[in-house]
């Protein structure tokens, strides 16, 4: 069975950071409280694809604005806007486009989860393989317990 070493040195730094300090590690999607998991109930109304014809027809249109170009290679769907209540940091609202909103809360994850970066090794060469790195710790989870509400 193949094995590799797990490098967890970055975790020590992540655990020392204050909430207001930015992380120096590679980040996935970060909130003001660090990395978080989203738990969503129901079905979201998201656009599925973007054609060159749609871009040419109306480059500033509402449908095209739902996408973001990544590395000048492909278009990704803009998932939504996550708003944290300034008066109560446990209350969160997620807006999906102009049609849906979800109201949720932020809770502690117990036990916390580690985010691992696993290098891609095409050769399956155990001696020359890179270490697996634990790059951050997820301590919070944002839960949306109810189905999305329509925005009117």
C-alpha positions as CSV (number, residue, x, y, z in Angstrom):
1,X,0.0,0.0,0.0
2,X,1.5,3.4,-1.0
3,X,2.2,5.9,1.8
4,X,3.5,9.4,2.1
5,X,4.4,11.8,4.9
6,X,1.8,14.4,6.0
7,X,3.3,17.9,6.6
8,X,1.2,19.6,9.3
9,X,3.6,22.5,10.0
10,X,1.2,25.0,8.4
11,X,-1.5,24.0,10.9
12,X,0.6,25.3,13.8
13,X,0.6,28.7,12.1
14,X,-3.1,28.6,11.3
15,X,-4.0,27.9,14.9
16,X,-1.9,30.8,16.1
17,X,-3.6,33.4,13.8
18,X,-6.1,35.7,15.3
19,X,-9.5,35.9,13.6
20,X,-8.7,39.4,12.1
21,X,-5.3,38.4,10.7
22,X,-5.3,37.2,7.0
23,X,-4.1,33.7,6.4
24,X,-0.9,33.4,4.4
25,X,-1.9,29.9,3.2
26,X,-3.7,29.0,-0.1
27,X,-7.4,29.7,0.5
28,X,-10.4,28.1,-0.9
29,X,-13.4,30.3,0.0
30,X,-12.7,32.4,3.1
31,X,-15.0,34.3,5.4
32,X,-14.0,37.0,8.0
33,X,-13.9,34.0,10.4
34,X,-11.6,31.8,8.3
35,X,-12.6,28.9,6.1
36,X,-16.2,27.7,6.5
37,X,-18.4,24.9,5.3
38,X,-21.8,25.7,3.7
39,X,-24.7,23.4,4.4
40,X,-27.7,24.1,2.2
41,X,-31.2,22.6,2.1
42,X,-33.2,22.7,-1.1
43,X,-32.4,23.5,-4.7
44,X,-30.7,26.6,-5.9
45,X,-31.6,28.3,-9.1
46,X,-28.2,28.7,-10.8
47,X,-27.3,29.3,-14.4
48,X,-25.8,26.2,-16.0
49,X,-23.7,27.4,-18.9
50,X,-22.5,30.4,-20.8
51,X,-22.0,30.3,-24.6
52,X,-19.9,32.6,-26.7
53,X,-23.1,33.6,-28.5
54,X,-24.6,34.9,-25.2
55,X,-21.5,36.9,-24.5
56,X,-21.5,38.4,-28.0
57,X,-25.2,39.2,-27.9
58,X,-25.3,41.0,-24.6
59,X,-21.9,41.2,-22.8
60,X,-23.2,43.4,-19.9
61,X,-26.5,41.5,-19.5
62,X,-28.0,40.0,-16.4
63,X,-27.4,36.4,-17.5
64,X,-23.7,37.0,-18.4
65,X,-23.1,38.8,-15.1
66,X,-23.8,35.5,-13.3
67,X,-20.4,34.2,-14.5
68,X,-16.8,35.1,-13.8
69,X,-13.9,34.4,-16.1
70,X,-11.2,32.3,-14.3
71,X,-7.6,32.6,-15.5
72,X,-8.8,33.7,-19.0
73,X,-9.6,30.0,-19.6
74,X,-13.2,29.2,-18.5
75,X,-16.3,30.8,-17.0
76,X,-17.4,29.8,-13.5
77,X,-20.8,30.5,-12.0
78,X,-20.9,33.2,-9.4
79,X,-22.5,31.3,-6.5
80,X,-23.9,34.3,-4.6
81,X,-23.3,36.9,-2.1
82,X,-22.7,36.0,1.6
83,X,-23.7,38.7,4.1
84,X,-22.8,38.6,7.8
85,X,-25.0,40.5,10.1
86,X,-22.8,43.3,11.7
87,X,-24.9,43.2,14.9
88,X,-24.9,39.4,15.3
89,X,-22.0,37.5,13.8
90,X,-23.9,34.2,14.0
91,X,-26.6,35.4,11.5
92,X,-25.8,34.9,7.8
93,X,-27.8,35.6,4.6
94,X,-26.9,34.1,1.3
95,X,-28.2,35.8,-1.9
96,X,-28.3,33.6,-5.0
97,X,-28.6,35.9,-8.0
98,X,-31.6,38.1,-7.9
99,X,-34.1,35.4,-7.3
100,X,-33.3,33.6,-4.0
101,X,-32.1,34.2,-0.5
102,X,-31.3,31.9,2.4
103,X,-31.1,32.8,6.0
104,X,-28.8,30.8,8.2
105,X,-26.5,30.7,11.2
106,X,-22.8,30.2,11.8
107,X,-22.0,27.4,14.3
108,X,-18.8,25.9,15.6
109,X,-17.7,22.6,14.1
110,X,-16.9,20.1,16.7
111,X,-14.5,18.4,16.0
112,X,-12.9,20.9,13.5
113,X,-11.9,19.6,10.1
114,X,-8.5,19.8,8.4
115,X,-8.0,20.9,4.8
116,X,-5.4,18.8,3.0
117,X,-3.5,19.6,-0.2
118,X,-2.8,16.3,-1.9
119,X,-0.3,16.6,-4.8
120,X,-1.1,14.9,-8.1
121,X,1.5,12.2,-8.7
122,X,1.1,10.8,-12.2
123,X,4.1,8.5,-12.1
124,X,3.0,6.8,-8.8
125,X,6.7,7.1,-7.8
126,X,6.7,6.8,-4.0
127,X,10.3,8.0,-3.6
128,X,9.8,11.2,-5.5
129,X,6.3,12.0,-4.3
130,X,5.5,15.3,-2.6
131,X,4.2,15.4,1.0
132,X,0.5,15.8,1.7
133,X,0.1,19.1,3.4
134,X,-2.6,20.1,5.9
135,X,-3.0,23.8,5.0
136,X,-5.8,25.0,7.2
137,X,-8.3,24.1,9.9
138,X,-12.1,24.7,9.4
139,X,-13.7,25.6,12.7
140,X,-17.0,27.0,11.5
141,X,-20.0,25.8,9.6
142,X,-22.7,28.0,8.0
143,X,-26.1,26.2,8.1
144,X,-29.1,27.1,6.1
145,X,-31.8,24.9,7.6
146,X,-34.7,26.2,5.5
147,X,-35.4,26.1,1.8
148,X,-34.4,29.2,-0.3
149,X,-36.8,32.1,-0.1
150,X,-37.8,34.0,-3.3
151,X,-36.7,37.6,-3.5
152,X,-39.6,39.9,-4.6
